[in-house]
Amino acid sequence: MENIKRRYSLSGTTMTEYVSTTPGLFPLPDWAKDDLSGLKGHQKHDLISGDESGEIAAAYEEARKNVIDAQQETDLDHTVEGQLRWDDMLAHPLAVHDAVETRGIVRYYDNNNFYREPVVTDDLDFSGDVATELETAGELADGDDLQAVLPGPYSLADLATDEHYGDEAAFLDAIADFLEAEADAFPEHETLFLLEPSLVENAPEDGVDERASRAIDQVAGAVDADVVVHPYWGALEEKVYAHLLDADIDAVGFDFVANQEDNLYNIQEYGATDDISLGLADGQNTLVEDPEAIRERVDWIYDQLPVSAFETVYLTTNTETFYLPYAKFEEKLAALAEAAELAEVKAA
Amino acid sequence: MSPDTPVNENKDQFRPDDHDNDHFLLTTVVGSYPKPKWLNRAKELYQDDDHEFDAEDWQEATDDAAQLITAEHERAGLDAVVDGEMRRNEMVEFFAHRIEGYEFNGPVKVWGHNYFDKPSVVSEVEYDDSWLVDEYEFTAAASDRPVKVPITGPYTLANWSFNEAYDDDEELAYDLADLVNEEIEKLVEAGARYIQIDEPALATTPDDHAIVGEALERIVADIPEEVRIGLHVCYGDYSRIYPEILEFPVDEFDLELANGDYEQLDVFKDPAFTKDLALGVTDAHVAEVESVEQIEENIEKGLEVVPPEQLVVSPDCGVKLLPREIAYGKMANMVEAARNVEAALDAGELDVERGAPTPADD
């Protein structure tokens, strides 16, 4: 199954594999938006607590099945769980944790989206919330390559408030320990995407960049899968990128929708991992990219780079896709899947 | 009016003939107001295809609601009234439905299970039929008081849409600004003298204040001087847009400040606030009516920034999310407080030092 779905092409002397995928955090299907707002309510205290059951759990199960079907129907190479329960977006793993209080509604980066501010008030012990989701997804994915998604430690710490660990370094360490244990409990999966938009949006200062890279390394070490660290909404500052390359990870993701020039500069100046993830479809715009155009962007990027070939090239949206209406989200999946396929055809 | 009271002609055109005090603090609202429960019920019937409640019935229901809320504003004593935006569902959707070039693809998440039909701009935006002239004419006929018309600003219309058609949001915002200008011309022709541009998106991207400024230049092009143009901005870090916004071609800034307990007030003291200040004196997201005394204190905060002739009194933001009786209580107390502050000013009992930064608590 795996080998049939993967696409190889000859580029120089290395076989490049093109893998269509996404960073997860999908929009809920429209029926689930309706049903769940009816079942849960619209206010702050109505959001996900992690111990939902009955009709609410059943609605999420059905919705999860829908988005896994959608990925399979479009022949997307990697299947994610969809993170439909993540009411608080990347802050979810903390928002449902017993040692965390959720307080006011705060802005999610520079978007017109909001999440509950998670305030850590006690030891962040093991939760298993995300592992449970992934297990269910694994059953539904039925042998397809499963991809796990987690917030990167730097972004998760950035989105949260600490009232327990005392200082920034200790808090980042605690978050890294927490995510490491969560990832360690994951069922078998092909890749792990660690989403790190805060590395761009709230770039770490000198010293903190190194610590962020160590924290990422620690979480990446918990899994046997390939690890992709995916920052977005721009390019990393040079030093942050250089430090990130010190972590033992398989690929860095680049948001080529938001910033082409600085991302290319980073790769040209500092090199890259053997695998690369290219955010080429806009996760925040309903305009659906032409698969041909995505493939041409891949070629164009190759032309700008000194490296002869990557082993694996992930083709993905630049950001999460919950910003999109459901039907447009499905079209984006199809465009990515087709672009990966075209890359193979072209090389043959 | 005593001969030594300074004059602000643009604002004074809204002074009621029977206004008792020499000083005049124009009282108004930002725009939206809780909808009567029966209107929401009527909407459900209208959206239900199996029900015979039709477009004509819906028109009648919204007319009735507009009349009711306009009268409620009058009863609260407001000097400039709005119909409470009874005909509008959401501040972007409403306009996107009326502008050529927009299409809808389904709801998207704002937070939790709160969604909105975020529209996509799929081709060049164009002006079709007027958006608000009917609404304005109806409200103006229903009231003897001046009517204020809130319009979602082009920057927010651009920023809170998917842009499929323009190279960047700036270009889209300017095209939309030209359409807003066309609409205001029609409103002015119909008799409107008080227009408020709502730009909440500026709070999320304050670095774009120059784009909002340029859009406003387009909006006011060829609009007569006496037409009062306000700009409403809320829930942001004002230090990132002040004093730059003083360059904007508007008469009034309508600002949310009660919610943050006037923590950001000092931002506006230096350099001096050269426009009229429509100060938020009651919190739009606290379902408790502030006392008249509390609101008087809030109004006096405004006098630390501008002299009385430049001060306008208003809630922080649209009050549509409050229970209706709370919204009414806030309006009524706000007007009473404004009249009390005017009387105190007339009597020379108020001595507020302007421009001095508030001393730190510690």
Contacts between the chains, C-beta under 8 A, distances in Angstrom:
chain1	res1	chain2	res2	distance
A	27	B	108	6.8
A	27	B	109	6.7
A	28	B	109	7.8
A	30	B	106	6.0
A	30	B	107	6.8
A	33	B	107	6.1
A	33	B	109	8.0
A	33	B	113	6.9
A	33	B	115	5.9
A	36	B	113	5.9
A	37	B	113	3.6
A	37	B	114	7.9
A	37	B	115	7.7
A	40	B	112	7.9
A	40	B	113	6.0
A	41	B	113	7.2
A	42	B	112	6.6
A	42	B	113	5.6
A	42	B	114	5.6
A	43	B	112	7.6
A	44	B	112	7.3
A	46	B	112	6.7
A	46	B	113	7.2
A	47	B	112	4.9
A	47	B	113	8.0
A	87	B	111	7.9
A	87	B	112	5.4
A	87	B	113	7.8
A	105	B	111	6.1
A	107	B	204	7.1
A	108	B	111	7.9
A	110	B	204	5.9
A	110	B	205	6.3
A	111	B	204	7.5
A	112	B	110	6.5
A	112	B	159	7.9
A	112	B	160	6.1
A	112	B	201	7.4
A	112	B	204	6.2
A	113	B	109	6.7
A	113	B	110	6.2
A	113	B	111	6.1
A	114	B	110	6.9
A	114	B	111	3.7
A	115	B	111	6.6
A	284	B	162	7.7
A	285	B	162	5.2
A	285	B	163	6.8
A	285	B	164	6.6
A	286	B	105	5.6
A	286	B	120	4.4
A	286	B	162	4.2
A	286	B	164	6.0
A	287	B	120	7.7
A	287	B	162	7.1
A	287	B	163	8.0
A	287	B	164	3.9
A	322	B	108	7.8
A	322	B	109	5.7
A	323	B	108	6.1
A	323	B	109	7.7
A	324	B	108	6.6
A	325	B	105	4.0
A	325	B	106	3.4
A	325	B	107	6.7
A	325	B	108	5.8
A	325	B	118	7.4
A	326	B	106	5.9
A	327	B	105	6.2
A	327	B	106	6.1
A	328	B	105	5.5
A	328	B	106	7.7
